[in-house]
Amino acid sequence: MTYCVGIMTRQGLVMASDSRTNAGYDDVNVCRKMHKFIQPGERVFILLCSGSLSLSQSVITQLGRDFERGLGLAVVKTMYDAARVIGEQIRRVGEIDRPALERDGYRYNVHFILGGQVKGEPHRLYLIYPQGNPLSAAEESPYLQIGEFKYGRPILDRGVRYDRTTLEEASKFALLSLDSTMRSNVTVGPPIDLAVYGADELKLSRCRRFGPDDPDLRALNVQWEQTLRKGVQDLPAVRFDDGKG
């Protein structure tokens, strides 16, 4: 499985993904699910992917070829146009692979989160479905998830606010969301890739990969658990009725 999350705030974007592709007692593989397409000073695109690894690799390969030739993502004018370009590639790969997959009982399953900015346009965040259609994040719903997202959603719902959450705070929320997911689901695991993009920077200078034994990630996990337990201890005592009910 997979878990990827993108968070949009007024200050910019935080993108994070795990790297586990298969999980079992004797089958654990690692592959990057974060991909970057950058023209410094002009455009920054960060892509997160979930679903079939072979399908997402095909889409990324085609996007990369066009980008290097000055096509596709290299020339779009808006983030919406970028989302549509990715959707078109998803559909093209589907035209090639979907019939064979469905004939053998497999579902055409690939999702992308796109975050970034084109010069002169605001930074944006999109979810792109297997059918190629995009969904935009909004100030009222400032984050998007793909993959095994249910375990990591509650902390985002409670904590992330478009106007008030800083990029530093959003980075912590993203890591805690991933930590909660890894704690509850063995199919999601490190290394964790994190990218932080500041609005109007038009370059990407804050990226980090957290390995399974990363001391900072471990410290975050330990302090969060301690803070959570302390918070529960400080809550008012549970009141019960008189036993007549």
C-alpha positions in Angstrom: 0.0 0.0 0.0 0.9 3.7 0.1 0.2 6.8 2.0 0.8 10.3 0.6 -0.4 13.7 1.8 -0.2 17.2 0.4 -1.0 20.2 2.6 -1.7 23.7 1.3 -1.5 26.8 3.5 -1.3 30.5 2.7 2.5 30.2 3.1 3.0 27.4 0.7 2.8 23.6 0.3 4.0 20.5 2.3 4.2 17.2 0.4 5.0 13.9 2.1 5.0 10.2 1.1 6.1 6.8 2.3 8.2 4.5 0.2 6.8 1.0 0.8 5.4 -0.8 -2.2 4.8 -4.3 -1.0 4.6 -5.6 2.6 4.4 -9.0 4.1 6.4 -11.3 6.3 9.0 -11.9 3.5 8.2 -9.3 0.9 9.0 -5.6 1.6 10.1 -3.4 -1.3 11.0 0.3 -1.4 10.4 2.8 -4.2 10.1 6.6 -4.3 6.6 7.9 -4.7 7.6 11.6 -4.8 8.7 13.1 -8.2 9.8 16.6 -9.0 9.7 18.7 -12.2 11.4 22.0 -11.8 12.4 25.0 -13.9 14.0 27.4 -11.3 12.3 30.8 -11.4 9.6 29.5 -13.7 7.7 26.5 -12.3 7.8 23.9 -9.6 5.8 20.7 -9.7 5.8 18.0 -7.0 4.0 14.7 -7.8 3.0 12.0 -5.3 1.6 8.7 -6.6 -0.3 5.7 -5.3 -1.8 2.6 -6.8 -0.1 0.3 -9.3 3.7 1.0 -9.3 4.0 -0.1 -13.0 1.2 2.3 -14.0 2.6 5.3 -12.0 6.0 4.7 -13.4 4.7 4.7 -17.0 2.9 8.0 -16.4 6.0 9.6 -14.7 8.2 8.4 -17.6 6.0 9.9 -20.2 5.7 13.2 -18.3 9.5 13.3 -17.9 10.2 12.7 -21.6 7.8 15.5 -22.6 9.3 17.8 -19.9 12.8 17.3 -21.2 11.7 18.1 -24.7 10.0 21.4 -23.6 6.5 20.0 -23.8 3.7 19.2 -21.4 4.5 20.4 -17.9 7.3 22.5 -19.3 4.9 24.9 -21.1 1.6 24.9 -19.1 0.4 28.3 -18.0 -1.5 27.3 -14.9 -1.6 24.6 -12.2 -5.0 23.5 -13.6 -3.4 23.0 -17.0 -0.7 21.0 -15.3 -3.3 18.8 -13.6 -5.0 18.3 -17.0 -1.7 17.3 -18.7 -1.1 14.6 -16.0 -4.7 13.5 -16.5 -4.1 13.1 -20.2 -1.1 10.9 -19.6 -3.1 8.8 -17.1 -5.7 8.2 -19.8 -3.1 7.4 -22.5 -1.5 4.8 -20.3 -5.0 3.5 -19.5 -5.7 3.1 -23.2 -2.6 0.8 -23.5 -2.8 -1.1 -20.2 -6.4 -1.1 -19.0 -7.8 -3.8 -21.4 -5.1 -6.4 -20.4 -5.4 -5.6 -16.7 -9.2 -5.9 -16.6 -9.1 -9.0 -18.7 -7.0 -10.6 -16.0 -9.1 -9.3 -13.2 -7.0 -6.3 -12.1 -8.4 -2.8 -11.6 -6.8 0.2 -13.3 -5.7 2.0 -10.2 -3.4 5.0 -10.1 -3.8 8.3 -8.2 -1.6 11.4 -8.1 -1.4 14.5 -5.9 0.1 17.5 -7.7 1.4 20.5 -5.8 3.4 23.4 -7.0 3.3 26.8 -8.8 3.7 28.4 -12.2 5.2 31.9 -12.3 2.5 34.5 -12.1 -0.1 32.1 -10.7 -0.9 31.1 -7.1 0.4 27.9 -5.6 -2.2 25.1 -5.8 -2.8 21.5 -4.8 -4.7 18.9 -6.9 -5.8 15.2 -6.6 -5.9 13.5 -10.0 -8.0 10.3 -10.3 -7.5 7.2 -12.5 -10.0 8.6 -15.0 -7.7 11.7 -15.4 -10.0 14.3 -13.8 -8.6 16.7 -11.2 -9.9 17.8 -7.8 -8.6 21.0 -6.3 -7.8 21.5 -2.6 -9.5 24.6 -1.1 -9.0 26.9 1.9 -11.9 25.0 3.6 -10.3 21.6 2.8 -6.6 22.4 2.6 -5.1 18.9 2.4 -5.4 15.9 0.0 -4.5 12.3 0.7 -4.1 9.1 -1.4 -3.5 5.5 -0.5 -4.1 4.2 3.0 -5.3 7.6 4.4 -7.9 6.8 7.1 -5.4 6.5 10.0 -3.6 9.8 9.2 -6.7 11.9 8.6 -7.9 12.7 12.1 -4.9 14.8 13.1 -5.1 16.8 9.9 -8.8 17.5 10.4 -8.1 18.7 13.9 -4.9 20.7 13.3 -4.5 22.0 9.7 -5.9 25.5 8.9 -5.2 27.3 5.6 -4.8 30.7 7.2 -3.2 29.9 10.5 -0.9 26.9 9.9 2.7 27.7 9.2 4.8 25.6 6.9 6.8 24.4 9.9 3.6 23.3 11.6 2.3 21.7 8.4 5.5 19.7 8.1 5.0 18.3 11.6 1.3 17.5 10.9 2.4 15.7 7.7 5.0 13.6 9.6 2.6 12.8 12.4 -0.1 11.8 9.9 2.4 9.4 8.3 3.6 8.2 11.7 0.0 7.4 12.8 -0.5 5.5 9.6 2.7 3.5 9.9 1.8 2.6 13.5 -1.5 1.1 12.5 -0.7 -0.4 9.0 2.3 -2.4 8.2 1.9 -1.8 4.5 3.0 1.8 4.9 6.6 2.4 5.9 9.8 4.4 5.6 11.8 6.0 4.1 9.6 9.1 4.3 10.1 11.8 1.7 9.2 15.4 2.7 9.2 18.5 0.5 8.4 22.0 1.7 7.6 24.7 -0.9 7.2 28.4 0.0 4.8 30.4 -2.0 6.4 32.3 -4.9 9.9 30.8 -4.3 9.8 29.0 -7.7 12.5 26.7 -6.5 12.6 23.7 -4.1 15.3 23.9 -1.4 13.7 22.1 1.5 13.6 18.4 1.0 14.5 15.5 3.3 14.3 11.7 3.3 13.8 10.1 6.7 15.1 6.6 7.0 13.6 4.0 9.4 16.2 4.8 12.1 16.2 8.6 11.6 16.8 10.2 15.1 14.6 13.2 14.3 11.7 11.1 13.2 12.1 8.8 16.2 12.2 11.8 18.6 9.0 13.2 17.0 7.3 9.9 17.5 8.4 9.6 21.2 7.5 13.2 22.1 4.1 12.9 20.3 3.2 9.8 22.2 4.3 11.4 25.5 2.3 14.6 24.7 -0.8 12.6 23.8 -0.7 10.5 27.0 -0.1 13.7 29.1 -3.1 15.3 27.3 -5.3 12.4 28.2 -4.2 12.5 31.8 -5.1 16.2 32.0 -8.6 15.8 30.6 -11.5 16.1 33.0 -12.5 12.8 34.6 -15.3 10.8 32.9 -18.6 11.4 34.7 -21.1 8.5 35.1 -24.7 8.5 35.9 -26.1 7.2 39.2 -26.5 3.7 38.0 -30.3 3.9 37.6 -30.3 4.1 33.8 
